[in-house]
Amino acid sequence: MFYRQLGKIPHKRHTMFKKDDGSLFREQVMGTKGFSGTQSILYHHYMPTEVAKSELLGSYLPEYEEMESLNHRHFYTTDITNKGDALSAREYILGNSDLLIGIIHADQPMDVYYRNGDGDEMLFVHYGSGKIETMFGTITYRPGDYVVIPIGTIYKLIPTDDTKILVVEAFSQITTPRRYRNEYGQLLEHSPFCERDIRGPEELVTHAGKGEHVVLTKSRGYMHKHTLNHHPLDVVGWDGYLYPWVFNIEDFEPITGRVHQPPPVHQTFEGHNFVVCSFVPRLYDYHPEAIPAPYYHSNVNSDELLYYVEGNFMSRKGVKEGSITLHPSGIPHGPHPGKTEASIGKKETLELAVMIDTFKPLKIVKKAKDIEDPNYMYTWME
């Protein structure tokens, strides 16, 4: 990301920064890759290491199904009945050693604070609005927002109305695609979005009071409970390149061509061994003999997951809003019968979907069987 500052900070880093009573604010350097990655410096009222009680709650990793025959899969996330806050309503559907993918249906505010110490999180807001209180400041969200929350960020999600989120918990850093950045980190002119489209925390709200507060922390595959005697959002100021940020899918500018463009043109983010792409309304190919529907292809080295947001997805039958399809590596996939012919001569598509390609096979969470369409593998039979 690019440099940002909120709140009050001293003129020089690692120098005295005093409160009105003469005591020191506590400086915290928060960064990735040791001291060679992106980082920010935060100034707290209290020592961020001050913990009154630490408890182990147990593993948060899901249980996966045993290997079955290699199939294309289809899951109806609208059939998930679990609701609650953004932690208790977190339902994992797929995952591997690089990431977890799930759904959150949040209709209540979180009553504790939370941080993921195993990697970054990406929250894609399908519908709903609200705010996310973080140690870097408050972020408001709306439909279509990708909210990227860096590892170690303490936050609480507070919905204003019913909120449905596609969540990716990465065991790595989530960034913009490397090929769209120059050597200085700036997004290039041919990138499908730029820094102007990205927003960070809007307001830094500082809580200086004492009192018991709970922070749930994910680390090493387990959930831990840390009880503090002060408010976890006690930051008076920060600056740097590491902070939560938001990009709305409406601001993704699609790359089109005379003939069908391959999926990498839709790439929006990347992490270790996975990418995230945005399929947005766009004009179709303009070669006079173009076939706009994608060709059949084999994902030789990657699994393809699609989350359908809205519209009529041009190459699929039987999917609906909130559907998740998985087309695994090892077997080809492509348009359903009749979809190739139907696309010829069409001017545009109004589909909206999020795609996640992983470079290690995705495993299915056992509970996902309850929301699966078991006949999806056979829907290509003419």
C-alpha positions in Angstrom: 0.0 0.0 0.0 0.9 3.7 0.0 1.9 5.8 2.9 -0.9 7.0 5.3 -1.1 8.8 8.7 -3.9 9.2 11.2 -3.9 10.9 14.6 -1.0 12.4 16.4 2.6 11.2 16.0 6.0 12.6 17.0 8.3 14.3 14.5 10.8 11.5 14.5 10.3 7.8 15.1 11.8 6.1 18.1 11.9 9.3 20.1 10.0 10.5 23.2 6.3 11.1 22.7 4.8 12.4 25.9 1.2 12.6 27.2 0.0 15.7 28.9 1.0 14.2 32.3 4.5 13.7 31.1 4.3 9.9 30.8 5.2 8.3 27.5 3.0 6.9 24.8 4.0 3.4 23.9 5.5 2.9 20.4 4.8 -0.3 18.5 6.4 -1.2 15.2 4.1 -3.5 13.3 5.5 -5.0 10.1 5.8 -8.0 7.9 8.8 -10.1 6.8 10.8 -9.1 9.9 11.8 -5.5 9.3 12.0 -5.7 5.5 8.3 -5.8 4.5 5.5 -3.3 4.8 5.1 -1.7 8.3 3.4 0.9 10.3 4.3 2.5 13.7 1.5 2.9 16.2 1.4 4.9 19.5 -0.6 3.5 22.4 -1.8 4.8 25.7 -0.8 1.5 27.2 1.8 -1.2 26.5 0.4 -3.5 23.8 2.1 -6.4 25.6 0.1 -5.8 28.8 -2.1 -8.9 29.2 -3.9 -9.8 32.4 -4.8 -13.4 31.4 -4.0 -15.7 28.5 -6.1 -18.9 27.7 -6.1 -21.5 25.0 -9.5 -22.1 23.6 -8.8 -24.8 21.0 -8.2 -25.4 17.3 -10.2 -23.2 14.8 -9.2 -25.3 11.7 -12.1 -27.1 10.1 -12.5 -30.9 9.5 -12.3 -31.9 5.9 -14.0 -34.7 4.1 -12.1 -37.9 3.0 -11.0 -38.1 -0.7 -13.9 -38.9 -3.1 -14.0 -39.2 -6.8 -12.7 -36.1 -8.6 -15.8 -33.9 -9.3 -16.9 -30.4 -10.1 -18.7 -29.2 -7.0 -21.6 -26.7 -6.4 -22.6 -25.3 -3.0 -25.6 -23.1 -2.1 -24.5 -20.7 0.6 -28.0 -19.4 0.9 -28.8 -22.7 2.6 -26.5 -21.8 5.5 -28.7 -21.0 8.5 -26.1 -20.0 11.0 -26.3 -16.3 11.8 -24.7 -14.2 14.6 -21.6 -12.0 14.9 -18.7 -12.1 12.4 -16.9 -14.7 14.5 -19.7 -17.1 15.6 -21.3 -17.0 12.2 -18.1 -17.9 10.3 -18.8 -21.0 8.3 -15.8 -22.5 6.4 -16.6 -24.3 3.2 -13.2 -25.0 1.6 -9.5 -24.7 2.4 -6.0 -25.9 2.3 -2.6 -25.1 3.9 -2.6 -21.6 2.2 -6.1 -20.3 2.9 -9.6 -20.9 4.3 -12.7 -19.8 2.4 -16.1 -19.4 4.1 -19.2 -17.4 4.5 -20.2 -15.0 7.3 -23.9 -14.0 7.8 -23.6 -11.3 10.4 -26.7 -9.9 12.0 -25.2 -9.0 15.3 -22.2 -6.9 16.4 -19.2 -8.7 17.8 -19.1 -8.5 21.6 -15.3 -9.1 21.8 -12.4 -7.9 19.7 -10.5 -10.2 17.4 -7.2 -10.5 15.5 -5.9 -13.0 13.1 -2.2 -13.8 13.9 -1.9 -16.4 11.2 -2.3 -14.1 8.1 -4.3 -11.5 6.3 -8.1 -11.6 5.9 -10.2 -10.5 2.9 -13.8 -9.8 3.5 -16.0 -9.4 0.4 -19.3 -7.8 1.2 -22.1 -9.4 -0.8 -24.8 -7.4 0.8 -25.2 -5.3 4.0 -23.6 -2.3 5.5 -21.9 -1.3 8.8 -18.6 -0.5 10.2 -15.4 -2.2 11.3 -13.6 -0.7 14.3 -9.9 -1.4 14.1 -6.7 -0.3 15.9 -5.9 1.8 12.8 -9.3 3.5 12.8 -12.9 2.9 11.7 -13.9 1.6 8.3 -17.4 1.8 6.9 -18.4 -0.9 4.5 -21.1 -1.4 1.8 -22.0 -4.0 -0.8 -19.2 -4.9 -3.2 -16.4 -3.9 -0.8 -13.3 -6.0 -0.6 -11.9 -5.2 2.9 -8.3 -6.4 3.4 -7.3 -6.7 7.1 -3.6 -7.2 7.8 -2.3 -9.9 10.0 -2.3 -8.9 13.7 -4.9 -6.2 13.3 -7.4 -6.0 16.2 -10.9 -5.3 15.0 -14.6 -5.6 15.7 -17.3 -5.8 12.9 -20.6 -4.0 13.7 -23.3 -4.5 11.1 -25.9 -1.8 10.5 -28.1 -4.3 8.7 -28.0 -7.9 7.7 -24.5 -8.5 6.2 -23.3 -11.5 4.1 -19.6 -11.8 3.5 -17.3 -14.1 1.5 -14.3 -14.4 3.8 -10.8 -15.5 2.8 -8.4 -16.2 5.7 -4.9 -16.3 4.2 -1.8 -17.7 5.8 0.2 -15.0 4.0 -0.1 -11.4 3.0 -2.8 -10.3 0.5 -1.6 -7.7 -2.0 -2.3 -6.1 -5.3 -0.9 -8.2 -8.3 2.8 -7.8 -8.7 2.6 -7.4 -12.5 0.4 -4.3 -12.0 3.1 -2.5 -9.8 6.3 -0.7 -10.8 9.5 -1.1 -8.9 8.4 1.6 -6.4 5.1 -0.2 -5.6 2.9 2.2 -7.5 0.1 0.7 -9.6 0.8 1.0 -13.3 -1.2 2.9 -15.9 -2.5 -0.4 -17.4 -3.7 -1.7 -14.0 -7.5 -2.2 -13.8 -7.6 0.0 -10.8 -5.4 2.5 -9.0 -4.6 4.0 -5.6 -7.4 6.6 -6.1 -9.9 3.7 -5.9 -8.5 2.5 -2.5 -9.6 3.9 0.8 -8.2 3.3 4.3 -9.5 3.9 7.8 -11.7 7.0 7.9 -11.4 8.1 11.5 -9.2 7.2 14.4 -11.2 6.8 17.6 -9.0 6.5 20.7 -10.2 4.8 23.8 -7.9 5.7 26.7 -9.9 4.2 29.6 -9.1 1.2 31.7 -11.3 -1.8 32.2 -11.5 -5.4 31.2 -11.6 -6.2 27.5 -11.2 -9.5 25.6 -9.3 -10.1 22.4 -9.6 -13.4 20.7 -6.4 -14.2 18.8 -5.9 -16.8 16.0 -2.3 -18.1 15.9 -0.7 -21.4 14.9 -4.1 -22.9 14.0 -5.6 -22.3 17.4 -7.8 -19.7 19.0 -6.5 -17.9 22.1 -8.2 -15.6 24.6 -6.3 -12.6 25.9 -7.9 -10.5 28.6 -6.6 -6.9 28.8 -7.1 -4.3 31.6 -7.3 -1.5 29.0 -9.2 -0.9 25.8 -7.4 -2.6 22.8 -8.1 0.4 20.6 -6.0 2.8 22.6 -3.9 4.1 19.6 -3.6 7.9 19.4 -1.8 8.0 16.1 0.0 5.9 13.5 1.7 6.1 10.1 3.2 3.8 7.6 2.2 1.4 4.8 0.5 -1.4 6.8 -3.2 -0.9 7.6 -6.6 -2.2 6.6 -7.9 -1.0 3.2 -10.9 -1.2 1.0 -11.5 -1.6 -2.7 -15.0 -1.8 -4.2 -15.6 -4.2 -7.0 -17.5 -1.4 -8.9 -14.2 0.3 -9.4 -12.6 -2.6 -11.2 -12.1 -1.6 -14.8 -12.4 -4.7 -17.0 -9.8 -5.5 -19.6 -11.4 -6.6 -22.9 -10.2 -7.5 -26.4 -11.2 -8.5 -29.9 -11.2 -12.2 -28.8 -11.9 -13.8 -25.4 -9.4 -12.7 -22.7 -8.1 -15.3 -20.3 -8.9 -15.2 -16.5 -5.7 -13.4 -15.4 -7.0 -10.1 -16.8 -9.6 -10.2 -14.1 -7.0 -10.6 -11.3 -7.5 -8.2 -8.4 -5.4 -9.5 -5.5 -2.8 -12.2 -4.8 -1.5 -14.2 -1.8 0.9 -17.1 -1.4 -0.3 -19.8 -3.9 -3.6 -18.1 -4.7 -5.1 -15.2 -6.6 -8.5 -13.4 -6.4 -10.3 -12.2 -9.6 -13.3 -9.9 -10.2 -15.8 -10.7 -12.9 -17.7 -7.5 -13.5 -20.2 -6.1 -16.1 -18.2 -5.6 -19.3 -18.4 -5.4 -23.1 -17.9 -8.7 -25.0 -15.2 -9.4 -27.5 -15.5 -7.4 -30.8 -13.9 -9.6 -33.4 -16.7 -10.3 -36.0 -16.4 -14.0 -35.4 -15.6 -14.0 -31.7 -17.1 -16.5 -29.2 -17.5 -14.5 -26.0 -18.1 -17.6 -23.8 -14.8 -19.1 -22.4 -13.3 -22.0 -24.1 -13.1 -25.4 -22.4 -9.8 -25.5 -20.4 -7.9 -27.7 -18.0 -6.7 -26.2 -14.8 -3.4 -28.2 -14.9 -1.9 -26.5 -11.8 -4.9 -24.8 -10.0 -8.3 -25.2 -8.6 -10.9 -22.6 -9.6 -13.6 -21.4 -7.2 -16.3 -19.0 -8.2 -18.7 -17.1 -5.9 -21.7 -15.8 -7.8 -22.8 -12.3 -6.6 -25.5 -11.2 -9.0 -26.5 -11.2 -12.6 -26.7 -14.0 -15.2 -23.3 -15.7 -15.4 -22.8 -16.3 -19.1 -21.2 -19.8 -19.0 -23.3 -21.5 -16.3 -26.7 -23.0 -15.8 -28.3 -23.8 -12.4 -26.2 -21.4 -10.3 -27.8 -18.6 -8.3 -26.7 -15.7 -6.2 -24.6 -17.0 -3.4 -23.6 -20.2 -5.2 -20.0 -21.4 -4.9 -18.6 -23.7 -7.7 -15.4 -25.6 -7.5 -13.7 -26.8 -10.7 -10.7 -28.8 -9.5 -7.4 -29.3 -11.3 -6.9 -32.6 -13.1 -10.1 -32.5 -15.2 -11.3 -29.9 -17.8 -14.2 -27.5 -17.3 -16.0 -24.9 -19.3 -19.4 -23.6 -20.4 -22.6 -25.6 -19.9 -24.4 -27.1 -23.0 -25.8 -24.3 -25.2 -24.0 -21.5 -23.4 -21.2 -21.2 -26.1 -23.7 -20.8 -28.9 -25.9 -18.5 -26.9 -23.0 -16.1 -26.3 -22.3 -15.5 -30.0 -23.4 -12.0 -31.1 -24.1 -10.8 -27.6 -22.8 -7.3 -26.8 -22.2 -7.4 -23.1 -22.5 -9.3 -19.8 -23.9 -8.0 -16.5 -22.5 -10.7 -14.3 -20.8 -10.1 -11.0 -18.7 -12.8 -9.4 -15.5 -13.3 -7.3 -13.1 -16.0 -8.4 -10.3 -17.6 -6.3 -7.7 -19.8 -8.0 -5.5 -21.8 -5.7 -2.3 -23.5 -6.7 -2.7 -26.3 -4.2 -5.9 -28.5 -4.3 -8.8 -27.2 -2.2 -10.3 -29.6 0.4 -14.0 -29.6 1.2 -15.2 -29.0 4.8 -17.3 -31.9 6.0 -20.3 -29.7 6.9 -20.4 -28.3 3.3 -22.1 -31.5 2.2 -25.3 -30.2 3.8 -25.5 -27.4 1.2 -24.2 -29.2 -1.9 -25.9 -29.9 -5.2 -24.8 -33.6 -5.7 -25.8 -33.6 -9.4 -23.6 -30.7 -10.5 -20.9 -32.9 -12.0 -23.4 -34.3 -14.5 -24.9 -31.0 -15.7 -22.7 -31.1 -18.8 -24.6 -34.1 -20.2 -26.3 -33.0 -23.4 
